Structures are given as C-alpha cells and as structure tokens.
Amino acid sequence: MRPLSQLRHDSGACPWPFFKGNVSTRESVFGKVDKRNRVDTRIQLKAQPETKDPANYSVWEVLRNGTGVLIRAIRPDDKQRLTRHFEGLSEKSVYFRFFGIKRSLSDDELRRLTELDFVNHAGLAATVGVEAHERFVGVGRYIRTDNRPRAEVAFAVLDEYQGLGIGTLLLKHLATIARKNGISEFSADVLGANHQMLEVFANSGFVSHNSYENGVVHVSLNLGFQSAVN
C-alpha cells in the first residue's frame, strides 16, 4: 500500500481504555487477563465506541480467533509503540505498505504519525497487552489533504496477526470517524500482489470502484452506501 501523504514531503501534508477501571475490572468483563492481555477466548463481548471526541476513541473488539483487542486512537505518547510496530513488520509487509524498502521511521515522521488532529488526519491502533505491556498489532489511518470529502487510507498489520480481521475492524472504525468529519470517500493505492488488503476492501461492505494500472490497484470506497456484503 502506497505511503500516505504525510510521508510525501512534496505534498505539503504530511484514559486509555474504554473501560477506565483497573485490571480486575477488565477481568470481570472480559475474562481472565494476564500481563500480556491474553483474553479468555470464550468471551465474545464488544463495547460501543465513544466518538464524541475521536482523539479518545476506544472500543474492544474480538478477532476471528477469539483474541480480544482494543481499537483506540493513536496518541502523541505512542511514538515508541509505533516504532516497535514498524520494526515488527516483515520486509514484505513494509514493501506492501510503503511501495519500497524502508528501514526506519524518522523523528519527524513519528511526530506527524502520532500528533493528529482527528479531523483531516486520524489514526487508530489495534493493541494487545495492558499498561507497560501494551503493543500495537495493527495500525490504520486516513489523511485528507484538501477540502474535498475524500481521504486516503492505509493499514499495516503484524504478520502473525494478519488474516484475523484487524484490517476490517480498523477500516470500520476509521469510517465512523471520517463520516463525522464530512468525509464520504476513502481511496487507496494497493499493489496487485497484496491480496489480503484487496480482500479487506472487497469485503468491507462499502460500495467500491477499482481501477488497475502498472501493477497497482486504485480503490475508492463510498462510505455513504453499503453493498449487500454485510
């Protein structure tokens, strides 16, 4: 997936959980949780997100294998977590995300990727673990670079968590934030070999229009209308 506008220098753009109780409170709701937040896979409970302030967006979800994850807004203090997430991506995943080889994220990139306004640039992370053990397993974001109701969207999921529905969840919750900010369309450029990402868009339930050129699929999603997929 092509880098977003904040990584293109020529573009010019560049209370933790929903449940604020302690660990014992989360255990009573989600089952036994150890230090790495291995939620009891028998629990299939989802909370409703708080969207009045997207900068504090937070909601629990359950992956296809029963693992519980927190989908939450990316914060300025997430620079180290985002760095570790990037370092945990395989070379293939980095290539799919950035359309090339990328070894690290610069300090300026980390600032622009974590200090967000949640209007024109919103970012969400899927996390596991609690407190000091929290880590990112998936990241999604949209960026709007002009006054049109359209934003570019991109995702990166750790290889061991791919295929579990994280991309789909991040897309769904980003769309919720985007609509509240007057955005009615997401777009993305995806390498034709990135079949998993193309499947996420195809099965999103949003009406999509695709075009193909030089090995790249340009995807447009209409956030105002959903197909019969969902």
C-alpha positions as CSV (number, residue, x, y, z in Angstrom):
1,M,0.0,0.0,0.0
2,R,1.4,3.3,-1.0
3,P,2.7,5.7,1.7
4,L,0.2,8.3,2.9
5,S,0.5,11.9,2.1
6,Q,2.3,12.8,5.4
7,L,5.2,10.7,4.2
8,R,5.5,12.5,0.9
9,H,7.4,15.7,1.5
10,D,6.3,17.2,-1.8
11,S,2.6,17.0,-0.9
12,G,2.7,19.6,1.9
13,A,0.8,17.4,4.2
14,C,2.3,15.3,5.7
15,P,-7.7,7.4,29.8
16,W,-6.5,4.5,27.8
17,P,-9.2,2.0,27.5
18,F,-12.9,2.4,27.1
19,F,-13.2,0.7,30.5
20,K,-11.3,3.0,32.8
21,G,-11.3,0.6,35.7
22,N,-8.2,-1.4,36.9
23,V,-7.2,-4.8,35.6
24,S,-9.6,-6.6,37.9
25,T,-12.5,-4.6,36.4
26,R,-11.5,-5.7,32.9
27,E,-11.2,-9.3,34.1
28,S,-14.7,-9.3,35.3
29,V,-15.9,-8.1,31.9
30,F,-13.6,-9.9,29.5
31,G,-12.5,-13.0,31.4
32,K,-9.1,-13.7,32.9
33,V,-6.4,-11.3,31.6
34,D,-2.7,-11.9,32.3
35,K,0.1,-9.3,31.9
36,R,0.0,-9.7,28.1
37,N,-3.8,-9.4,28.0
38,R,-4.5,-12.9,26.8
39,V,-8.2,-12.5,27.0
40,D,-10.3,-15.7,27.6
41,T,-11.3,-16.7,24.1
42,R,-14.7,-17.8,25.3
43,I,-15.7,-14.1,25.8
44,Q,-17.4,-12.6,22.8
45,L,-18.3,-9.2,24.1
46,K,-18.0,-5.9,22.2
47,A,-18.2,-2.4,23.7
48,Q,-19.6,0.6,21.8
49,P,-17.1,3.3,20.9
50,E,-17.0,6.7,22.4
51,T,-17.0,9.0,19.4
52,K,-17.8,12.4,20.8
53,D,-14.1,13.0,21.0
54,P,-12.3,10.9,18.3
55,A,-8.9,11.7,19.9
56,N,-10.1,9.4,22.7
57,Y,-11.8,6.8,20.5
58,S,-11.6,3.4,22.2
59,V,-13.5,0.2,21.7
60,W,-13.0,-3.5,22.5
61,E,-13.3,-6.0,19.6
62,V,-12.8,-9.7,19.2
63,L,-10.8,-11.2,16.4
64,R,-11.7,-14.2,14.3
65,N,-9.6,-16.5,16.6
66,G,-11.3,-15.2,19.7
67,T,-8.4,-12.9,20.8
68,G,-9.6,-9.6,22.4
69,V,-8.0,-6.4,21.0
70,L,-8.5,-2.7,21.9
71,I,-9.1,-0.4,18.9
72,R,-8.0,3.0,20.1
73,A,-6.9,6.4,18.9
74,I,-3.2,6.9,18.4
75,R,-1.7,9.4,20.9
76,P,1.4,11.6,20.9
77,D,2.9,9.3,23.6
78,D,2.7,6.3,21.1
79,K,5.9,7.1,19.3
80,Q,7.8,4.2,20.8
81,R,4.9,1.8,20.3
82,L,4.7,2.8,16.7
83,T,8.4,2.4,16.2
84,R,8.2,-1.2,17.7
85,H,5.3,-1.9,15.4
86,F,7.2,-0.8,12.4
87,E,10.2,-2.9,13.4
88,G,8.0,-5.9,13.8
89,L,6.7,-5.8,10.2
90,S,8.3,-8.2,7.7
91,E,10.1,-6.8,4.7
92,K,7.1,-7.9,2.6
93,S,4.6,-6.1,4.7
94,V,6.8,-2.9,4.7
95,Y,7.1,-3.2,0.9
96,F,3.3,-3.5,0.6
97,R,2.7,-0.5,2.9
98,F,5.4,1.8,1.5
99,F,5.8,0.5,-2.1
100,G,9.5,0.1,-1.4
101,I,12.3,-0.6,1.1
102,K,12.1,1.4,4.3
103,R,14.4,0.8,7.2
104,S,13.1,3.1,9.9
105,L,10.7,6.0,10.8
106,S,12.4,9.3,11.3
107,D,11.7,11.6,14.3
108,D,9.7,13.9,12.0
109,E,7.6,11.0,10.6
110,L,6.9,9.8,14.1
111,R,5.8,13.2,15.1
112,R,3.4,13.5,12.1
113,L,2.1,10.0,12.6
114,T,1.2,10.4,16.3
115,E,0.3,14.1,16.8
116,L,-3.0,14.0,15.0
117,D,-6.0,16.4,14.7
118,F,-8.6,13.6,14.1
119,V,-10.3,15.7,11.5
120,N,-8.0,15.7,8.5
121,H,-5.7,13.0,9.9
122,A,-6.9,10.2,12.1
123,G,-5.1,7.2,13.2
124,L,-6.2,4.1,15.1
125,A,-4.2,1.2,16.5
126,A,-5.3,-2.4,17.4
127,T,-3.5,-3.2,20.6
128,V,-3.0,-6.2,22.9
129,G,-1.5,-6.1,26.4
130,V,-2.1,-3.7,29.2
131,E,-0.3,-0.7,30.5
132,A,3.5,-1.2,30.1
133,H,2.9,-4.4,28.1
134,E,0.6,-2.8,25.6
135,R,1.8,-3.2,22.0
136,F,0.4,-2.3,18.5
137,V,-0.5,-5.3,16.3
138,G,-2.2,-3.2,13.6
139,V,-2.4,0.4,12.6
140,G,-4.8,2.2,10.2
141,R,-5.1,5.9,9.3
142,Y,-6.7,8.3,6.9
143,I,-5.4,11.6,5.7
144,R,-7.4,14.3,3.9
145,T,-5.1,16.8,2.1
146,D,-7.7,19.3,0.7
147,N,-11.2,20.5,1.2
148,R,-12.8,17.6,-0.7
149,P,-14.8,15.0,1.2
150,R,-12.2,12.3,0.3
151,A,-9.3,10.9,2.3
152,E,-6.5,8.4,1.6
153,V,-6.4,5.4,3.8
154,A,-3.7,2.8,4.7
155,F,-3.1,-0.1,7.0
156,A,-0.2,-2.1,8.4
157,V,-0.7,-5.3,10.4
158,L,1.9,-7.5,12.0
159,D,2.3,-10.7,10.0
160,E,1.3,-13.0,12.8
161,Y,-2.0,-11.1,13.2
162,Q,-2.9,-11.0,9.5
163,G,-6.0,-12.7,8.4
164,L,-7.8,-12.3,11.7
165,G,-9.9,-9.3,10.7
166,I,-7.8,-6.4,12.1
167,G,-7.7,-4.5,8.8
168,T,-11.5,-4.8,8.5
169,L,-12.0,-3.6,12.1
170,L,-9.7,-0.6,11.6
171,L,-11.4,0.3,8.4
172,K,-14.9,0.2,10.0
173,H,-13.9,2.4,12.9
174,L,-11.9,4.9,10.7
175,A,-15.1,5.2,8.6
176,T,-17.1,6.1,11.7
177,I,-14.7,8.9,12.5
178,A,-14.4,10.1,8.9
179,R,-18.2,10.4,8.4
180,K,-18.4,12.7,11.4
181,N,-15.8,14.9,9.8
182,G,-17.6,15.1,6.5
183,I,-15.6,12.5,4.6
184,S,-17.7,10.3,2.3
185,E,-15.0,8.5,0.4
186,F,-11.8,6.6,1.1
187,S,-9.2,5.9,-1.5
188,A,-6.1,3.7,-1.5
189,D,-3.4,2.5,-3.9
190,V,-2.7,-1.2,-3.4
191,L,-0.1,-3.3,-5.0
192,G,-1.8,-6.0,-7.1
193,A,0.1,-8.7,-5.2
194,N,-1.3,-7.5,-1.8
195,H,-4.3,-9.9,-2.0
196,Q,-5.2,-9.6,1.7
197,M,-5.6,-5.9,1.6
198,L,-7.6,-6.1,-1.6
199,E,-9.9,-8.6,0.1
200,V,-10.4,-6.3,3.1
201,F,-11.7,-3.6,0.8
202,A,-13.7,-6.0,-1.4
203,N,-15.5,-7.5,1.7
204,S,-15.8,-4.2,3.6
205,G,-19.5,-3.8,2.7
206,F,-18.8,-0.4,1.2
207,V,-19.6,0.2,-2.5
208,S,-16.2,0.2,-4.2
209,H,-14.8,1.2,-7.6
210,N,-11.4,-0.2,-8.7
211,S,-9.0,0.7,-11.5
212,Y,-5.7,-1.0,-12.4
213,E,-2.6,0.4,-13.8
214,N,1.1,-0.8,-13.9
215,G,0.5,-3.4,-11.1
216,V,-1.3,-1.0,-8.8
217,V,-5.0,-1.2,-7.9
218,H,-6.6,2.2,-7.1
219,V,-9.5,1.5,-4.8
220,S,-12.3,4.0,-4.0
221,L,-14.8,3.3,-1.2
222,N,-18.1,5.1,-0.9
223,L,-18.7,5.5,2.9
224,G,-22.2,6.6,2.4
225,F,-23.5,3.5,0.9
226,Q,-23.0,-0.2,1.7
227,S,-23.5,-3.2,-0.5
228,A,-25.2,-6.4,0.4
229,V,-21.9,-8.0,1.6
230,N,-22.6,-7.1,5.2
